[in-house]
């Protein structure tokens, strides 16, 4: 009985941490969108490389943490954003508009999947 109660407490605590991660990630969507907007309107190459680097770094963090919490698809989407940014950094350019469109689509998918994960995580867990 004690082990069962401890397991429930551990599960509840993990769900709280996962929920907190998702909520923080959801609130950071504006950062993703702002970086994309800056890429689309970027005037000079140095600024462009900095923005692409920041977007890659943000996606890298999401990718690793999402996978740790069991959000495989969320991590996969973030990893694709990271890879596309890394590719753009190697060439110091993104093929406009195709690559920017892909980054925009991936970022939109990331945001949609965050909402799905939040809904799933808010459902009561059943441990028997």
C-alpha positions in Angstrom: 0.0 0.0 0.0 2.8 2.4 0.9 4.5 1.7 -2.4 1.3 2.4 -4.3 0.8 5.7 -2.6 4.5 6.7 -3.3 4.1 5.7 -6.9 0.9 7.9 -7.2 2.8 10.8 -5.5 5.7 10.3 -7.9 3.4 10.1 -10.9 1.5 13.2 -9.8 4.8 15.2 -9.3 6.0 14.1 -12.7 2.8 15.2 -14.3 3.1 18.6 -12.5 6.6 19.0 -13.9 5.5 18.0 -17.4 2.6 20.4 -17.3 4.9 23.2 -16.2 7.3 22.4 -19.1 4.4 22.5 -21.6 3.0 25.7 -20.2 6.4 27.4 -20.3 6.9 26.1 -23.8 3.5 27.4 -24.9 4.3 30.8 -23.6 7.6 30.9 -25.5 5.8 30.4 -28.8 6.0 34.2 -29.2 9.8 33.9 -29.2 9.7 31.3 -32.0 7.3 33.5 -34.0 9.3 36.6 -33.4 12.5 35.0 -34.5 10.8 33.7 -37.7 9.4 37.2 -38.4 12.9 38.7 -38.0 14.3 36.1 -40.4 11.7 37.0 -43.0 12.5 40.7 -42.7 16.2 40.5 -41.9 18.3 43.1 -43.7 21.9 42.2 -43.1 23.6 38.8 -43.1 25.3 39.1 -39.7 22.0 39.8 -38.0 20.4 36.9 -40.0 23.1 34.4 -38.7 22.4 35.5 -35.1 18.7 35.0 -35.5 19.1 31.6 -37.1 21.5 30.6 -34.3 19.0 31.7 -31.6 16.2 29.8 -33.3 18.4 26.7 -33.6 19.4 27.0 -29.9 15.8 27.3 -28.7 14.7 24.3 -30.8 17.7 22.3 -29.5 16.6 22.9 -25.9 13.0 21.9 -26.7 14.1 18.8 -28.5 16.1 17.5 -25.6 13.7 18.3 -22.8 10.6 17.1 -24.8 12.3 13.7 -25.4 13.2 13.4 -21.7 9.5 13.9 -20.7 8.3 11.4 -23.2 7.0 13.8 -25.9 8.6 12.1 -28.8 6.7 13.9 -31.6 7.2 17.2 -30.0 11.0 16.5 -29.7 11.1 15.3 -33.3 9.5 18.5 -34.6 11.9 20.6 -32.6 14.8 18.6 -33.9 13.7 19.2 -37.5 13.6 22.9 -36.8 17.1 22.7 -35.2 18.5 20.7 -38.2 17.0 23.2 -40.7 18.5 26.1 -38.8 21.9 24.3 -38.6 21.8 23.7 -42.3 21.1 27.4 -42.9 24.0 28.4 -40.6 26.4 26.2 -42.6 25.5 28.1 -45.8 24.7 31.3 -43.9 21.4 31.5 -45.7 18.0 29.9 -45.9 16.6 29.4 -49.4 13.8 31.9 -49.3 10.9 31.3 -49.5 11.0 27.4 -49.3 13.1 27.0 -46.2 11.4 29.8 -44.4 8.1 28.3 -45.3 9.3 24.9 -43.9 10.5 26.6 -40.7 7.1 28.3 -40.4 5.2 25.1 -40.9 7.4 23.2 -38.4 6.9 26.0 -35.8 3.2 25.9 -36.4 3.2 22.1 -35.9 5.2 22.5 -32.8 2.7 24.9 -31.3 -0.3 22.7 -32.3 1.4 19.7 -30.7 2.1 21.6 -27.5 -1.7 22.1 -27.2 -2.4 18.4 -27.8 0.2 17.4 -25.1 -1.3 19.9 -22.7 -4.8 18.4 -23.2 -3.5 14.9 -22.8 -1.4 15.8 -19.7 -4.4 17.4 -18.0 -6.4 14.2 -18.1 -6.5 12.5 -14.8 -4.1 9.6 -14.6 -5.4 6.2 -13.6 -3.0 4.0 -11.6 -4.5 0.8 -10.3 
